[in-house]
């Protein structure tokens, strides 16, 4: 079994933009996906939390795969899509 703190590698995106997630138990939505070919963990997720009061100027929290689950099921995403390094996700 893999360590909880080590997210999947190889530029696999498990949570596309707009996905409803729980980030460390807090509800929010994936605002953007960050591809970082220079980093050990190539994919990061910018999360806009529901608890933020200034939706027009949200503070975006960066998350890793191991911090996220689907909001509706509480389960981790197991289906991923490979993206090329530096590819902009629509």
C-alpha positions in Angstrom: 0.0 0.0 0.0 1.3 3.4 -0.9 2.0 6.1 1.7 -0.9 8.5 2.2 1.4 11.5 1.8 2.7 10.5 -1.6 0.3 11.5 -4.4 0.3 9.8 -7.8 3.0 11.0 -10.2 3.4 11.2 -14.0 1.1 14.2 -14.7 -2.1 12.4 -13.9 -5.0 14.7 -13.2 -7.6 13.1 -10.9 -9.8 16.1 -10.2 -10.6 18.3 -13.2 -11.6 22.0 -12.8 -15.1 22.4 -11.4 -15.1 19.2 -9.4 -16.7 19.4 -6.0 -14.3 18.1 -3.4 -13.5 18.0 0.3 -10.1 19.4 1.1 -9.0 18.1 4.5 -12.8 17.9 5.3 -13.7 21.4 4.0 -16.1 21.6 1.0 -15.0 23.5 -2.1 -14.4 23.3 -5.8 -11.3 22.7 -7.9 -10.6 26.2 -9.3 -7.6 25.3 -11.4 -5.1 22.5 -12.0 -1.5 23.3 -11.8 1.0 21.3 -13.8 4.5 21.5 -12.4 7.0 19.5 -14.4 9.9 20.8 -12.3 8.5 19.4 -9.1 8.5 15.9 -7.6 4.7 16.1 -7.4 3.7 17.3 -10.9 0.0 18.0 -10.4 -1.5 20.3 -7.9 -5.0 21.5 -7.4 -6.1 25.1 -6.5 -9.2 24.8 -4.3 -11.7 27.6 -3.6 -13.4 26.7 -0.3 -17.1 27.3 0.3 -16.3 28.9 3.7 -14.6 31.9 2.0 -16.8 35.1 2.3 -15.2 37.1 -0.6 -16.2 35.0 -3.6 -15.2 37.7 -6.1 -11.6 37.7 -4.8 -11.2 34.2 -3.5 -8.2 33.0 -1.7 -7.1 29.8 -3.5 -5.6 27.0 -1.4 -3.2 24.6 -3.1 -3.9 21.0 -2.5 -2.3 17.6 -3.4 -4.0 14.5 -4.4 -3.8 12.9 -1.0 -5.7 15.8 0.6 -8.8 15.5 -1.7 -11.9 13.3 -1.9 -15.1 13.7 -3.9 -17.6 15.8 -1.9 -20.6 13.6 -2.6 -19.1 10.2 -1.8 -16.1 11.0 0.4 -14.0 8.6 -1.9 -10.8 9.4 -3.6 -10.7 9.6 -7.4 -9.1 6.6 -9.0 -9.7 7.6 -12.6 -7.1 10.0 -14.0 -6.2 11.7 -17.2 -2.6 12.1 -18.3 -1.7 15.6 -19.4 1.5 16.7 -21.1 3.8 18.9 -18.9 3.0 22.6 -19.3 -0.3 21.8 -21.1 -2.9 24.3 -20.2 -6.1 22.6 -19.1 -9.4 24.0 -20.4 
